[in-house]
Amino acid sequence: MPDDDGGRENGHRREGAGVRVGAWARGAALIVAVCLAACGQSPPAPSTPSTPPPAERPDPPPVPGDRVRVSSAAELQAALRELRSDRTIELAAGTYVVPGEAFFVPESIARVAIVGASGSPADVVIRGGRFGFWVNDVHGFQVRDLTIEGASDHGVILNCRAQAPVIHHVVLRDIGDQFVKANPGPDGCGVNDGVVEDSLFEYTDAAPDSYTNGVDVHFGRGWVIRRNTFRNFRVADGSLAGPAILTWNGSADTIVEANTFVDNAREVAFGLGPGKTAEAPVSNGALTDHRGGSIVRNTMTRRPGLRGTDVAILVADSPGTRVEQNTVTLAGTYANAIEYRFPRTTGVEIVGNDVDGRILGRDGATATLNGNTVR
């Protein structure tokens, strides 16, 4: 049962992170806006941007009422073997050491949940293994109110037929690679309509190497990632870690809203760069690395002197994306707070952000800038 993670492009070979090329020439209005931004002034705006409404996505469904209660790893494993649709496994307080590779969720079921009984993530700890939970061909899988820590690869791995997953009020800590990984399938299928909310993603100190993300989505459409905290997605030796949130490889319509980011190498990336040449993922027939979506009302801070950093918000090969009312404080760790890159990045709106670095177009991308403040 391999982890099909589509190669290690997420380790940032494809984007050419070490190459810093100038933006292509563009019209006089955009040149003026960039110059003003570099001088610490906001580009002229015809009006003050309105406050965007919260993402219009419904709350996740409640967990099923048919409950099975367990209090040990062996009982959890047995309950998973017998898990059927419309059932919740409720975990009593304690530490559940992962047996072998993962706690495997059965396939071809729907509307199932694994929850901590007390409602406090500190009371229930899933520890170790290659993965915390391995999910495939499950519609409406939910994990709530518990902690997942110390998995060598991924905390929750979602393969391409796992649709509409929910990660709610979970602590994910010190995972080896991606904390939540939504894999692509060989026929262009992806995990769609995921919700990640009210959770904590953190390394106690730093990632073990650069191949890491908090949420990593391939081929996925319609994900909502909101009200979470992401901390210490960086590498101690100064190499460049992956973005805390990365949706790419043909993804579309992601909403990243009201999250808090602390001391990360990179915070949010919609796409890494142009790379699609053949197979069209079902989520994004345009073959861009990402399409649409919004990055809204997030707060991003870094401490001075943080090593191995890059741009906070990257919109790369992602047309039609909106970046609005984010607060970014890089404290001199990188020159640019927001970058939009590559020729197919068009129709982008960057509105009402408060940043202490430049907002910069590169490699032929175009965007409309309105009402941003550059400190």
KEKE-763221 format. One record per residue (C-alpha): residue in one letter; x negated, y negated, z. Coordinates in steps of 0.2 Angstrom, whole numbers, plus 5000, padded with zeros to 4 digits. Example, Ala and Ser with C-alpha at 12.3 -4.5 7.8 and 13.67 -1.06 7.14 Angstrom:
REM residues 2
NODE aa    X    Y    Z
NODE  A 4938 5022 5039
NODE  S 4932 5005 5036
//
This chain:
REM residues 375
NODE aa    X    Y    Z
NODE  M 5000 5000 5000
NODE  P 4988 4986 4994
NODE  D 4990 4968 4997
NODE  D 4992 4961 4980
NODE  D 4986 4943 4982
NODE  G 4983 4939 4964
NODE  G 4964 4937 4967
NODE  R 4955 4924 4977
NODE  E 4958 4909 4967
NODE  N 4965 4902 4983
NODE  G 4947 4901 4989
NODE  H 4946 4887 4977
NODE  R 4936 4892 4962
NODE  R 4949 4887 4950
NODE  E 4951 4869 4955
NODE  G 4932 4864 4955
NODE  A 4933 4856 4972
NODE  G 4915 4851 4971
NODE  V 4917 4841 4955
NODE  R 4922 4823 4957
NODE  V 4927 4816 4940
NODE  G 4934 4799 4937
NODE  A 4952 4796 4932
NODE  W 4957 4794 4914
NODE  A 4960 4776 4908
NODE  R 4978 4771 4910
NODE  G 4989 4756 4908
NODE  A 4986 4739 4915
NODE  A 5000 4740 4928
NODE  L 4992 4756 4936
NODE  I 4975 4749 4936
NODE  V 4981 4734 4946
NODE  A 4990 4746 4958
NODE  V 4974 4756 4961
NODE  C 4963 4741 4963
NODE  L 4975 4733 4976
NODE  A 4975 4750 4985
NODE  A 4956 4750 4986
NODE  C 4957 4733 4993
NODE  G 4968 4738 5007
NODE  Q 4984 4731 4999
NODE  S 5000 4739 4995
NODE  P 5005 4739 4976
NODE  P 5019 4727 4972
NODE  A 5036 4734 4974
NODE  P 5052 4727 4968
NODE  S 5061 4732 4984
NODE  T 5058 4741 5000
NODE  P 5060 4760 4998
NODE  S 5075 4767 5006
NODE  T 5073 4781 5019
NODE  P 5075 4798 5010
NODE  P 5088 4809 5017
NODE  P 5083 4825 5025
NODE  A 5081 4840 5014
NODE  E 5098 4845 5009
NODE  R 5096 4864 5012
NODE  P 5107 4873 5025
NODE  D 5101 4880 5041
NODE  P 5096 4898 5040
NODE  P 5110 4910 5045
NODE  P 5111 4917 5062
NODE  V 5103 4933 5066
NODE  P 5115 4949 5065
NODE  G 5124 4953 5081
NODE  D 5121 4972 5080
NODE  R 5106 4972 5092
NODE  V 5093 4986 5096
NODE  R 5082 4981 5111
NODE  V 5064 4988 5113
NODE  S 5050 4985 5125
NODE  S 5034 4993 5118
NODE  A 5025 4995 5102
NODE  A 5030 5013 5100
NODE  E 5049 5008 5102
NODE  L 5047 4994 5090
NODE  Q 5039 5006 5077
NODE  A 5053 5018 5080
NODE  A 5067 5005 5078
NODE  L 5059 4999 5062
NODE  R 5060 5017 5055
NODE  E 5079 5017 5059
NODE  L 5082 4999 5054
NODE  R 5098 4996 5043
NODE  S 5106 4980 5036
NODE  D 5114 4968 5047
NODE  R 5104 4973 5062
NODE  T 5092 4963 5074
NODE  I 5078 4971 5084
NODE  E 5076 4961 5100
NODE  L 5059 4962 5109
NODE  A 5057 4962 5128
NODE  A 5043 4952 5135
NODE  G 5026 4960 5132
NODE  T 5011 4962 5120
NODE  Y 5014 4974 5105
NODE  V 4998 4980 5098
NODE  V 5000 4983 5079
NODE  P 4998 5002 5075
NODE  G 4987 5004 5060
NODE  E 4989 4992 5047
NODE  A 5006 4983 5051
NODE  F 5023 4984 5057
NODE  F 5032 4990 5041
NODE  V 5049 4984 5038
NODE  P 5060 4996 5028
NODE  E 5064 4992 5010
NODE  S 5081 4990 5001
NODE  I 5090 4982 5016
NODE  A 5097 4965 5019
NODE  R 5100 4953 5034
NODE  V 5089 4959 5047
NODE  A 5079 4950 5061
NODE  I 5065 4953 5073
NODE  V 5067 4941 5088
NODE  G 5059 4938 5105
NODE  A 5073 4941 5118
NODE  S 5069 4926 5129
NODE  G 5068 4913 5115
NODE  S 5050 4908 5121
NODE  P 5036 4913 5108
NODE  A 5024 4915 5123
NODE  D 5033 4930 5130
NODE  V 5032 4941 5115
NODE  V 5015 4944 5107
NODE  I 5012 4954 5091
NODE  R 4993 4957 5091
NODE  G 4980 4964 5079
NODE  G 4982 4975 5064
NODE  R 4978 4970 5046
NODE  F 4996 4962 5045
NODE  G 5008 4958 5058
NODE  F 5024 4962 5048
NODE  W 5024 4969 5030
NODE  V 5040 4965 5020
NODE  N 5045 4971 5003
NODE  D 5062 4972 4995
NODE  V 5072 4965 5010
NODE  H 5084 4950 5007
NODE  G 5086 4939 5022
NODE  F 5072 4945 5033
NODE  Q 5070 4934 5049
NODE  V 5056 4933 5062
NODE  R 5060 4922 5077
NODE  D 5054 4917 5095
NODE  L 5038 4927 5096
NODE  T 5019 4925 5093
NODE  I 5008 4934 5080
NODE  E 4990 4933 5083
NODE  G 4973 4941 5077
NODE  A 4979 4950 5061
NODE  S 4964 4952 5050
NODE  D 4973 4947 5034
NODE  H 4990 4940 5036
NODE  G 5002 4937 5050
NODE  V 5018 4940 5039
NODE  I 5016 4947 5021
NODE  L 5031 4945 5009
NODE  N 5030 4954 4993
NODE  C 5039 4948 4978
NODE  R 5056 4957 4981
NODE  A 5057 4950 4998
NODE  Q 5070 4935 4996
NODE  A 5076 4921 5007
NODE  P 5064 4925 5022
NODE  V 5065 4915 5038
NODE  I 5050 4911 5050
NODE  H 5058 4901 5064
NODE  H 5050 4896 5081
NODE  V 5035 4907 5079
NODE  V 5017 4904 5085
NODE  L 5004 4911 5072
NODE  R 4987 4910 5079
NODE  D 4969 4915 5073
NODE  I 4974 4925 5058
NODE  G 4960 4931 5046
NODE  D 4966 4924 5029
NODE  Q 4984 4917 5026
NODE  F 4996 4916 5040
NODE  V 5011 4918 5029
NODE  K 5008 4925 5012
NODE  A 5021 4926 4998
NODE  N 5014 4937 4985
NODE  P 5017 4937 4966
NODE  G 5023 4952 4957
NODE  P 5016 4959 4941
NODE  D 5032 4954 4931
NODE  G 5032 4936 4936
NODE  C 5043 4939 4951
NODE  G 5041 4929 4967
NODE  V 5048 4926 4984
NODE  N 5061 4913 4983
NODE  D 5071 4902 4995
NODE  G 5060 4904 5010
NODE  V 5061 4894 5026
NODE  V 5047 4891 5038
NODE  E 5052 4879 5052
NODE  D 5049 4874 5070
NODE  S 5033 4884 5071
NODE  L 5015 4882 5076
NODE  F 5001 4888 5065
NODE  E 4983 4886 5072
NODE  Y 4966 4892 5074
NODE  T 4959 4890 5092
NODE  D 4943 4883 5085
NODE  A 4941 4885 5066
NODE  A 4944 4898 5052
NODE  P 4932 4912 5050
NODE  D 4929 4907 5031
NODE  S 4936 4896 5017
NODE  Y 4949 4909 5012
NODE  T 4964 4903 5023
NODE  N 4980 4895 5022
NODE  G 4995 4892 5034
NODE  V 5008 4895 5021
NODE  D 5003 4902 5004
NODE  V 5016 4904 4991
NODE  H 5014 4911 4973
NODE  F 5028 4911 4960
NODE  G 5040 4905 4974
NODE  R 5055 4894 4971
NODE  G 5065 4883 4983
NODE  W 5054 4885 4999
NODE  V 5058 4873 5014
NODE  I 5043 4871 5026
NODE  R 5049 4859 5040
NODE  R 5045 4853 5058
NODE  N 5030 4864 5060
NODE  T 5012 4860 5067
NODE  F 4997 4865 5057
NODE  R 4980 4864 5067
NODE  N 4962 4867 5063
NODE  F 4963 4874 5046
NODE  R 4945 4871 5043
NODE  V 4928 4880 5043
NODE  A 4915 4877 5056
NODE  D 4900 4878 5044
NODE  G 4907 4864 5034
NODE  S 4913 4874 5019
NODE  L 4930 4869 5011
NODE  A 4945 4879 5018
NODE  G 4961 4881 5009
NODE  P 4976 4869 5011
NODE  A 4986 4872 5026
NODE  I 5001 4873 5015
NODE  L 4998 4879 4997
NODE  T 5012 4882 4984
NODE  W 5006 4886 4967
NODE  N 5003 4899 4953
NODE  G 5020 4895 4945
NODE  S 5030 4889 4961
NODE  A 5043 4876 4960
NODE  D 5055 4865 4970
NODE  T 5046 4866 4987
NODE  I 5051 4854 5001
NODE  V 5038 4850 5014
NODE  E 5046 4839 5027
NODE  A 5042 4832 5044
NODE  N 5027 4843 5048
NODE  T 5012 4838 5059
NODE  F 4994 4841 5053
NODE  V 4979 4840 5065
NODE  D 4961 4842 5060
NODE  N 4963 4851 5044
NODE  A 4951 4851 5029
NODE  R 4966 4849 5017
NODE  E 4984 4847 5022
NODE  V 4997 4850 5007
NODE  A 4994 4855 4989
NODE  F 5007 4858 4976
NODE  G 4997 4867 4963
NODE  L 4978 4867 4962
NODE  G 4976 4865 4943
NODE  P 4980 4870 4926
NODE  G 4978 4889 4924
NODE  K 4993 4897 4916
NODE  T 4991 4902 4898
NODE  A 5003 4917 4896
NODE  E 5016 4925 4908
NODE  A 5029 4913 4914
NODE  P 5035 4916 4932
NODE  V 5054 4917 4933
NODE  S 5053 4902 4945
NODE  N 5044 4890 4933
NODE  G 5045 4893 4915
NODE  A 5035 4877 4911
NODE  L 5019 4887 4916
NODE  T 5013 4873 4927
NODE  D 5005 4877 4943
NODE  H 5019 4869 4952
NODE  R 5035 4859 4947
NODE  G 5046 4847 4956
NODE  G 5049 4847 4975
NODE  S 5044 4834 4988
NODE  I 5032 4830 5002
NODE  V 5041 4819 5014
NODE  R 5039 4811 5031
NODE  N 5024 4821 5037
NODE  T 5010 4815 5049
NODE  M 4992 4820 5045
NODE  T 4978 4815 5056
NODE  R 4959 4820 5057
NODE  R 4946 4816 5070
NODE  P 4931 4806 5064
NODE  G 4916 4816 5058
NODE  L 4926 4832 5053
NODE  R 4916 4841 5041
NODE  G 4921 4851 5025
NODE  T 4936 4840 5020
NODE  D 4945 4835 5005
NODE  V 4961 4825 5000
NODE  A 4976 4826 5012
NODE  I 4990 4828 4999
NODE  L 4986 4835 4981
NODE  V 4999 4835 4967
NODE  A 4990 4845 4954
NODE  D 4998 4851 4938
NODE  S 5015 4848 4946
NODE  P 5027 4837 4936
NODE  G 5042 4829 4944
NODE  T 5035 4829 4962
NODE  R 5040 4816 4975
NODE  V 5028 4810 4989
NODE  E 5037 4799 5001
NODE  Q 5035 4791 5018
NODE  N 5020 4801 5024
NODE  T 5008 4794 5037
NODE  V 4989 4799 5033
NODE  T 4975 4795 5045
NODE  L 4958 4803 5038
NODE  A 4947 4792 5049
NODE  G 4934 4792 5035
NODE  T 4933 4810 5032
NODE  Y 4937 4808 5014
NODE  A 4940 4794 5002
NODE  N 4957 4798 4995
NODE  A 4973 4801 5005
NODE  I 4983 4806 4990
NODE  E 4978 4813 4973
NODE  Y 4988 4817 4958
NODE  R 4979 4827 4944
NODE  F 4979 4834 4927
NODE  P 4989 4829 4911
NODE  R 5005 4839 4914
NODE  T 5007 4830 4931
NODE  T 5020 4817 4925
NODE  G 5035 4810 4932
NODE  V 5028 4809 4950
NODE  E 5034 4796 4962
NODE  I 5023 4791 4977
NODE  V 5033 4779 4988
NODE  G 5032 4771 5005
NODE  N 5017 4781 5011
NODE  D 5006 4773 5025
NODE  V 4988 4779 5022
NODE  D 4970 4775 5027
NODE  G 4962 4781 5010
NODE  R 4965 4778 4992
NODE  I 4980 4784 4981
NODE  L 4971 4790 4966
NODE  G 4976 4797 4949
NODE  R 4963 4809 4941
NODE  D 4961 4819 4925
NODE  G 4975 4811 4915
NODE  A 4989 4812 4928
NODE  T 5002 4799 4928
NODE  A 5013 4793 4943
NODE  T 5024 4778 4949
NODE  L 5018 4770 4965
NODE  N 5030 4759 4975
NODE  G 5028 4752 4992
NODE  N 5013 4761 4999
NODE  T 5002 4754 5012
NODE  V 4984 4757 5012
NODE  R 4976 4753 5028
//
